[in-house]
Amino acid sequence: MSIKLIAYDLHQPGQNYDLLSFIKTFPYAQLSESSYAVKCQMPPDELYNGLSQYLDKNDQLLILTLSKPMAGQGFGNVVDWLEQHL
């Protein structure tokens, strides 16, 4: 199972998005307000297809596969979570 980085920008404030509910069905660590690392077997394009149903045309979404080596600080338990799962 690999770790994917999901970064998004939703341009319609106040809309009801189920995007986060979908993201949180996977083991995850929240990196920022709109970026998550998720543990998932899906390839990026399949994960995108699952998430894209919750997006409007003007929203942005990027999915990357993460791997070691990695480095970071200041993200609380996120760095520990990544070290454990990558």
Backbone as JSON Lines, residues from 0, in Angstrom:
{"i":0,"aa":"M","n":[0.85,-1.17,0.0],"ca":[0.0,0.0,0.0],"c":[0.9,1.23,0.0]}
{"i":1,"aa":"S","n":[0.52,2.24,-0.76],"ca":[1.36,3.43,-0.86],"c":[0.67,4.64,-0.22]}
{"i":2,"aa":"I","n":[1.45,5.69,-0.07],"ca":[0.94,6.93,0.5],"c":[0.79,7.95,-0.62]}
{"i":3,"aa":"K","n":[-0.39,8.54,-0.7],"ca":[-0.68,9.57,-1.7],"c":[-0.84,10.91,-0.99]}
{"i":4,"aa":"L","n":[-0.34,11.95,-1.63],"ca":[-0.57,13.31,-1.17],"c":[-1.74,13.85,-1.97]}
{"i":5,"aa":"I","n":[-2.77,14.31,-1.29],"ca":[-3.92,14.93,-1.93],"c":[-3.91,16.4,-1.54]}
{"i":6,"aa":"A","n":[-3.79,17.27,-2.52],"ca":[-3.83,18.71,-2.29],"c":[-4.97,19.28,-3.13]}
{"i":7,"aa":"Y","n":[-5.77,20.13,-2.53],"ca":[-6.91,20.67,-3.26],"c":[-7.15,22.13,-2.9]}
{"i":8,"aa":"D","n":[-7.88,22.8,-3.76],"ca":[-8.31,24.18,-3.52],"c":[-9.73,24.28,-4.05]}
{"i":9,"aa":"L","n":[-10.68,24.46,-3.14],"ca":[-12.09,24.56,-3.51],"c":[-12.46,26.03,-3.58]}
{"i":10,"aa":"H","n":[-12.94,26.46,-4.73],"ca":[-13.15,27.89,-4.99],"c":[-14.57,28.38,-4.74]}
{"i":11,"aa":"Q","n":[-15.41,27.57,-4.18],"ca":[-16.78,27.99,-3.89],"c":[-17.03,27.9,-2.39]}
{"i":12,"aa":"P","n":[-16.62,28.91,-1.63],"ca":[-16.82,28.84,-0.16],"c":[-18.29,28.65,0.19]}
{"i":13,"aa":"G","n":[-18.53,27.87,1.21],"ca":[-19.89,27.67,1.68],"c":[-20.61,26.51,1.02]}
{"i":14,"aa":"Q","n":[-20.05,25.93,-0.02],"ca":[-20.69,24.79,-0.64],"c":[-20.5,23.56,0.24]}
{"i":15,"aa":"N","n":[-21.39,22.61,0.12],"ca":[-21.3,21.37,0.88],"c":[-20.46,20.37,0.08]}
{"i":16,"aa":"Y","n":[-19.26,20.12,0.52],"ca":[-18.39,19.17,-0.17],"c":[-18.27,17.89,0.64]}
{"i":17,"aa":"D","n":[-18.41,16.78,-0.03],"ca":[-18.2,15.48,0.59],"c":[-16.78,14.99,0.34]}
{"i":18,"aa":"L","n":[-15.96,15.86,-0.23],"ca":[-14.57,15.53,-0.54],"c":[-13.84,15.03,0.71]}
{"i":19,"aa":"L","n":[-13.96,15.77,1.8],"ca":[-13.26,15.38,3.03],"c":[-13.78,14.06,3.58]}
{"i":20,"aa":"S","n":[-15.06,13.82,3.48],"ca":[-15.6,12.54,3.94],"c":[-14.98,11.39,3.16]}
{"i":21,"aa":"F","n":[-14.8,11.57,1.84],"ca":[-14.17,10.54,1.02],"c":[-12.71,10.36,1.42]}
{"i":22,"aa":"I","n":[-11.98,11.46,1.57],"ca":[-10.57,11.39,1.96],"c":[-10.41,10.65,3.28]}
{"i":23,"aa":"K","n":[-11.28,10.95,4.21],"ca":[-11.15,10.39,5.56],"c":[-11.63,8.94,5.68]}
{"i":24,"aa":"T","n":[-12.01,8.32,4.56],"ca":[-12.3,6.89,4.59],"c":[-11.01,6.08,4.6]}
{"i":25,"aa":"F","n":[-9.88,6.74,4.31],"ca":[-8.56,6.11,4.32],"c":[-7.82,6.49,5.59]}
{"i":26,"aa":"P","n":[-6.83,5.69,6.03],"ca":[-5.93,6.18,7.08],"c":[-5.24,7.43,6.53]}
{"i":27,"aa":"Y","n":[-5.2,8.5,7.32],"ca":[-4.69,9.77,6.8],"c":[-3.96,10.57,7.85]}
{"i":28,"aa":"A","n":[-3.18,11.53,7.36],"ca":[-2.58,12.57,8.2],"c":[-2.85,13.89,7.48]}
{"i":29,"aa":"Q","n":[-3.34,14.87,8.21],"ca":[-3.63,16.18,7.62],"c":[-2.38,17.03,7.66]}
{"i":30,"aa":"L","n":[-1.89,17.45,6.49],"ca":[-0.68,18.26,6.41],"c":[-0.99,19.74,6.54]}
{"i":31,"aa":"S","n":[-2.09,20.19,5.97],"ca":[-2.52,21.58,6.06],"c":[-4.03,21.61,5.9]}
{"i":32,"aa":"E","n":[-4.6,22.79,5.85],"ca":[-6.06,22.91,5.74],"c":[-6.6,22.17,4.52]}
{"i":33,"aa":"S","n":[-5.82,22.11,3.46],"ca":[-6.34,21.49,2.23],"c":[-5.34,20.5,1.62]}
{"i":34,"aa":"S","n":[-4.59,19.81,2.46],"ca":[-3.72,18.74,1.96],"c":[-3.65,17.61,2.99]}
{"i":35,"aa":"Y","n":[-3.72,16.39,2.45],"ca":[-3.74,15.19,3.27],"c":[-2.82,14.15,2.66]}
{"i":36,"aa":"A","n":[-2.18,13.37,3.51],"ca":[-1.48,12.17,3.1],"c":[-2.41,11.02,3.45]}
{"i":37,"aa":"V","n":[-2.67,10.14,2.49],"ca":[-3.57,9.02,2.73],"c":[-2.89,7.71,2.36]}
{"i":38,"aa":"K","n":[-3.19,6.68,3.12],"ca":[-2.67,5.33,2.84],"c":[-3.72,4.62,2.0]}
{"i":39,"aa":"C","n":[-3.33,4.26,0.76],"ca":[-4.32,3.8,-0.2],"c":[-3.67,2.95,-1.28]}
{"i":40,"aa":"Q","n":[-4.36,1.89,-1.71],"ca":[-3.83,1.04,-2.77],"c":[-4.16,1.56,-4.15]}
{"i":41,"aa":"M","n":[-5.1,2.47,-4.27],"ca":[-5.51,2.98,-5.58],"c":[-4.37,3.74,-6.25]}
{"i":42,"aa":"P","n":[-4.22,3.58,-7.56],"ca":[-3.28,4.44,-8.27],"c":[-3.84,5.87,-8.3]}
{"i":43,"aa":"P","n":[-2.99,6.88,-8.52],"ca":[-3.47,8.26,-8.48],"c":[-4.67,8.54,-9.38]}
{"i":44,"aa":"D","n":[-4.71,7.97,-10.59],"ca":[-5.83,8.26,-11.48],"c":[-7.15,7.69,-10.95]}
{"i":45,"aa":"E","n":[-7.11,6.54,-10.32],"ca":[-8.32,5.95,-9.74],"c":[-8.78,6.77,-8.52]}
{"i":46,"aa":"L","n":[-7.85,7.2,-7.71],"ca":[-8.17,8.04,-6.56],"c":[-8.76,9.37,-7.05]}
{"i":47,"aa":"Y","n":[-8.17,9.93,-8.1],"ca":[-8.69,11.17,-8.69],"c":[-10.14,10.97,-9.14]}
{"i":48,"aa":"N","n":[-10.41,9.86,-9.81],"ca":[-11.78,9.6,-10.28],"c":[-12.76,9.56,-9.12]}
{"i":49,"aa":"G","n":[-12.36,8.98,-8.0],"ca":[-13.22,8.94,-6.82],"c":[-13.45,10.32,-6.22]}
{"i":50,"aa":"L","n":[-12.42,11.14,-6.22],"ca":[-12.53,12.48,-5.62],"c":[-13.17,13.5,-6.56]}
{"i":51,"aa":"S","n":[-12.99,13.34,-7.85],"ca":[-13.44,14.36,-8.81],"c":[-14.95,14.54,-8.82]}
{"i":52,"aa":"Q","n":[-15.69,13.54,-8.4],"ca":[-17.14,13.68,-8.37],"c":[-17.6,14.75,-7.38]}
{"i":53,"aa":"Y","n":[-16.73,15.16,-6.46],"ca":[-17.07,16.16,-5.46],"c":[-16.57,17.56,-5.83]}
{"i":54,"aa":"L","n":[-16.01,17.72,-7.02],"ca":[-15.4,18.98,-7.42],"c":[-16.26,19.73,-8.43]}
{"i":55,"aa":"D","n":[-16.16,21.04,-8.39],"ca":[-16.72,21.89,-9.44],"c":[-15.63,22.12,-10.48]}
{"i":56,"aa":"K","n":[-16.01,22.64,-11.64],"ca":[-15.05,22.86,-12.73],"c":[-13.91,23.8,-12.34]}
{"i":57,"aa":"N","n":[-14.16,24.74,-11.46],"ca":[-13.12,25.72,-11.11],"c":[-12.28,25.3,-9.89]}
{"i":58,"aa":"D","n":[-12.54,24.13,-9.3],"ca":[-11.75,23.64,-8.18],"c":[-10.45,23.03,-8.69]}
{"i":59,"aa":"Q","n":[-9.48,22.9,-7.79],"ca":[-8.18,22.32,-8.14],"c":[-7.91,21.11,-7.27]}
{"i":60,"aa":"L","n":[-7.27,20.08,-7.86],"ca":[-6.95,18.86,-7.14],"c":[-5.68,18.27,-7.73]}
{"i":61,"aa":"L","n":[-4.76,17.88,-6.86],"ca":[-3.52,17.26,-7.29],"c":[-3.27,16.05,-6.4]}
{"i":62,"aa":"I","n":[-2.88,14.93,-7.01],"ca":[-2.58,13.71,-6.27],"c":[-1.19,13.24,-6.68]}
{"i":63,"aa":"L","n":[-0.33,13.05,-5.69],"ca":[1.04,12.59,-5.9],"c":[1.29,11.37,-5.04]}
{"i":64,"aa":"T","n":[2.17,10.49,-5.5],"ca":[2.59,9.35,-4.7],"c":[3.85,9.74,-3.95]}
{"i":65,"aa":"L","n":[3.85,9.52,-2.64],"ca":[4.98,9.89,-1.79],"c":[5.88,8.68,-1.54]}
{"i":66,"aa":"S","n":[7.15,8.93,-1.34],"ca":[8.09,7.86,-1.01],"c":[9.25,8.43,-0.21]}
{"i":67,"aa":"K","n":[9.99,7.54,0.43],"ca":[11.2,7.94,1.15],"c":[12.32,8.12,0.14]}
{"i":68,"aa":"P","n":[13.3,8.91,0.4],"ca":[13.53,9.63,1.66],"c":[12.62,10.85,1.76]}
{"i":69,"aa":"M","n":[12.43,11.28,2.97],"ca":[11.64,12.48,3.26],"c":[12.25,13.17,4.46]}
{"i":70,"aa":"A","n":[11.94,14.43,4.62],"ca":[12.41,15.2,5.77],"c":[11.4,16.29,6.06]}
{"i":71,"aa":"G","n":[11.31,16.7,7.29],"ca":[10.41,17.78,7.64],"c":[10.4,18.03,9.13]}
{"i":72,"aa":"Q","n":[9.77,19.14,9.49],"ca":[9.59,19.48,10.89],"c":[8.38,20.38,11.03]}
{"i":73,"aa":"G","n":[7.89,20.48,12.25],"ca":[6.84,21.44,12.55],"c":[5.44,21.01,12.14]}
{"i":74,"aa":"F","n":[5.23,19.76,11.81],"ca":[3.9,19.3,11.43],"c":[3.31,18.37,12.49]}
{"i":75,"aa":"G","n":[3.73,18.53,13.72],"ca":[3.18,17.7,14.79],"c":[3.45,16.23,14.53]}
{"i":76,"aa":"N","n":[2.4,15.44,14.59],"ca":[2.52,13.99,14.41],"c":[2.6,13.57,12.95]}
{"i":77,"aa":"V","n":[2.46,14.51,12.01],"ca":[2.45,14.17,10.59],"c":[3.76,13.54,10.16]}
{"i":78,"aa":"V","n":[4.89,14.11,10.58],"ca":[6.19,13.56,10.19],"c":[6.33,12.14,10.74]}
{"i":79,"aa":"D","n":[5.91,11.93,11.98],"ca":[5.96,10.58,12.56],"c":[5.06,9.62,11.78]}
{"i":80,"aa":"W","n":[3.87,10.08,11.41],"ca":[2.94,9.25,10.65],"c":[3.56,8.87,9.31]}
{"i":81,"aa":"L","n":[4.16,9.84,8.63],"ca":[4.79,9.57,7.33],"c":[5.97,8.62,7.5]}
{"i":82,"aa":"E","n":[6.79,8.82,8.49],"ca":[7.93,7.92,8.72],"c":[7.45,6.5,8.95]}
{"i":83,"aa":"Q","n":[6.35,6.34,9.62],"ca":[5.81,5.01,9.92],"c":[5.2,4.35,8.69]}
{"i":84,"aa":"H","n":[4.57,5.13,7.81],"ca":[3.8,4.55,6.71],"c":[4.5,4.57,5.36]}
{"i":85,"aa":"L","n":[5.53,5.37,5.21],"ca":[6.22,5.39,3.91],"c":[7.15,4.21,3.79]}
